[in-house]
């Protein structure tokens, strides 16, 4: 009888205790494991970007030596060759040559890995290589929502103006990331000299349920009517108009009608044709 009891196995209570212990261990170990995996992926992304910078620099110097170097056409003409030389399968977003003395010196490069990790090379920055935060756009919406709710002016109009001003003055939120600048240059066809002058401005509108919502409009500081790119409901959209660069007007007064067009639009950057005009196009990344 005693031998039979020894072979009965775990009791229900013992099983529950084991499950609880395993759950506790997983709660402790899994976040650390995810951080380790992310760190490894980030490190690989940095290695890839360094290889891309080296390849781009080598090809630029070779072209310069042959007197065939054209900085404005460099990326389009050499993109495939750079990626092949670097032995990577990501995407180069931007390459800039802005040194007044060394004309063929790569001063800025934006690279995105196949796993969608964005890396910036910037020789003027404190950290030459930087991995971008993918959640910055979501953070901008959260920030303007908080600023608007926390505004203490006496009228709702004044509250909104104060919130917009506080948002716009903070470059952490109003400044465009390198990936967003790449969208301006490559998709919206904004010249690189002008793209750096754009900032995000929040626009407020009321949805069909009567709730205040926000979208972000990329505009020139000196021209609030020039909007080639917006961020709405988790996606970027660019305006395909009749002229290049394509721009339209997005303000608080027009935000609601713009949202209606966004919601009804079926165009994406993968399906759009050159014959389509005056439409918002969702960018597939």
HURA-V874502 format. One record per residue. N is the residue number from 1. RES is the residue in one letter. D_LAST is the distance of its C-alpha to the last C-alpha in Angstrom with 1 decimal. Layout:
# HURA-V874502
{{N	RES	D_LAST} {N	RES	D_LAST}}
This chain:
# HURA-V874502
{{1	X	68.5} {2	X	67.1} {3	X	65.4} {4	X	63.8} {5	X	62.3} {6	X	60.8} {7	X	58.7} {8	X	57.3} {9	X	54.0} {10	X	51.9} {11	X	52.9} {12	X	50.4} {13	X	50.7} {14	X	50.0} {15	X	46.9} {16	X	45.6} {17	X	46.3} {18	X	44.5} {19	X	41.4} {20	X	41.5} {21	X	41.8} {22	X	38.9} {23	X	36.8} {24	X	37.8} {25	X	37.1} {26	X	33.6} {27	X	32.9} {28	X	34.1} {29	X	32.5} {30	X	29.1} {31	X	27.6} {32	X	29.0} {33	X	27.6} {34	X	24.0} {35	X	24.6} {36	X	25.9} {37	X	23.0} {38	X	20.5} {39	X	22.9} {40	X	23.0} {41	X	19.3} {42	X	19.2} {43	X	22.2} {44	X	20.6} {45	X	17.6} {46	X	20.3} {47	X	22.2} {48	X	19.4} {49	X	18.8} {50	X	22.6} {51	X	22.8} {52	X	20.2} {53	X	22.2} {54	X	25.4} {55	X	24.4} {56	X	23.2} {57	X	26.4} {58	X	28.6} {59	X	27.3} {60	X	27.6} {61	X	31.1} {62	X	32.1} {63	X	31.0} {64	X	32.8} {65	X	35.9} {66	X	35.8} {67	X	35.5} {68	X	32.3} {69	X	29.9} {70	X	27.8} {71	X	25.4} {72	X	23.6} {73	X	22.8} {74	X	22.7} {75	X	19.0} {76	X	18.6} {77	X	21.9} {78	X	21.6} {79	X	18.0} {80	X	18.9} {81	X	22.2} {82	X	21.0} {83	X	18.6} {84	X	21.6} {85	X	24.1} {86	X	22.2} {87	X	21.8} {88	X	18.2} {89	X	15.1} {90	X	12.4} {91	X	11.0} {92	X	13.1} {93	X	11.8} {94	X	15.3} {95	X	18.9} {96	X	21.8} {97	X	25.6} {98	X	27.4} {99	X	30.7} {100	X	33.6} {101	X	35.8} {102	X	33.6} {103	X	31.7} {104	X	29.7} {105	X	28.8} {106	X	25.2} {107	X	25.1} {108	X	21.4} {109	X	18.4} {110	X	14.8} {111	X	13.4} {112	X	10.6} {113	X	12.0} {114	X	11.1} {115	X	11.4} {116	X	8.8} {117	X	11.9} {118	X	12.0} {119	X	15.5} {120	X	17.4} {121	X	20.6} {122	X	22.9} {123	X	26.6} {124	X	27.7} {125	X	26.4} {126	X	28.6} {127	X	26.3} {128	X	25.1} {129	X	22.2} {130	X	20.1} {131	X	17.4} {132	X	15.4} {133	X	15.5} {134	X	12.3} {135	X	14.4} {136	X	15.6} {137	X	14.2} {138	X	15.9} {139	X	18.9} {140	X	19.2} {141	X	19.8} {142	X	22.2} {143	X	23.9} {144	X	24.6} {145	X	25.8} {146	X	28.1} {147	X	29.4} {148	X	30.2} {149	X	32.0} {150	X	33.9} {151	X	35.1} {152	X	38.8} {153	X	39.8} {154	X	42.4} {155	X	40.3} {156	X	36.8} {157	X	36.1} {158	X	37.1} {159	X	35.1} {160	X	31.9} {161	X	32.8} {162	X	33.6} {163	X	30.3} {164	X	28.3} {165	X	30.4} {166	X	30.0} {167	X	26.2} {168	X	26.0} {169	X	28.6} {170	X	26.6} {171	X	24.2} {172	X	22.6} {173	X	21.0} {174	X	21.3} {175	X	20.0} {176	X	16.5} {177	X	14.8} {178	X	14.3} {179	X	10.5} {180	X	11.3} {181	X	14.0} {182	X	11.8} {183	X	10.0} {184	X	13.7} {185	X	15.0} {186	X	12.7} {187	X	11.4} {188	X	14.4} {189	X	16.8} {190	X	18.5} {191	X	20.9} {192	X	20.3} {193	X	23.8} {194	X	22.9} {195	X	19.4} {196	X	21.0} {197	X	23.3} {198	X	20.7} {199	X	20.8} {200	X	19.5} {201	X	22.2} {202	X	22.5} {203	X	23.7} {204	X	25.7} {205	X	26.3} {206	X	28.1} {207	X	26.6} {208	X	28.7} {209	X	30.2} {210	X	31.5} {211	X	29.2} {212	X	27.9} {213	X	24.1} {214	X	22.0} {215	X	19.0} {216	X	18.1} {217	X	18.7} {218	X	18.0} {219	X	21.4} {220	X	23.9} {221	X	26.6} {222	X	29.3} {223	X	27.8} {224	X	26.5} {225	X	26.2} {226	X	23.4} {227	X	20.0} {228	X	17.1} {229	X	14.4} {230	X	14.6} {231	X	13.3} {232	X	14.7} {233	X	14.9} {234	X	11.9} {235	X	9.4} {236	X	9.2} {237	X	11.1} {238	X	12.7} {239	X	16.2} {240	X	17.3} {241	X	21.0} {242	X	23.9} {243	X	23.8} {244	X	21.7} {245	X	20.3} {246	X	19.4} {247	X	20.7} {248	X	22.4} {249	X	24.2} {250	X	23.0} {251	X	25.8} {252	X	27.3} {253	X	29.3} {254	X	26.5} {255	X	23.9} {256	X	25.2} {257	X	25.2} {258	X	21.6} {259	X	20.5} {260	X	22.6} {261	X	20.7} {262	X	17.3} {263	X	18.7} {264	X	20.2} {265	X	17.5} {266	X	16.0} {267	X	14.0} {268	X	10.3} {269	X	8.8} {270	X	9.5} {271	X	13.0} {272	X	14.3} {273	X	17.4} {274	X	19.3} {275	X	22.1} {276	X	20.3} {277	X	21.5} {278	X	21.6} {279	X	18.6} {280	X	15.7} {281	X	12.4} {282	X	9.5} {283	X	6.2} {284	X	3.8} {285	X	0.0}}
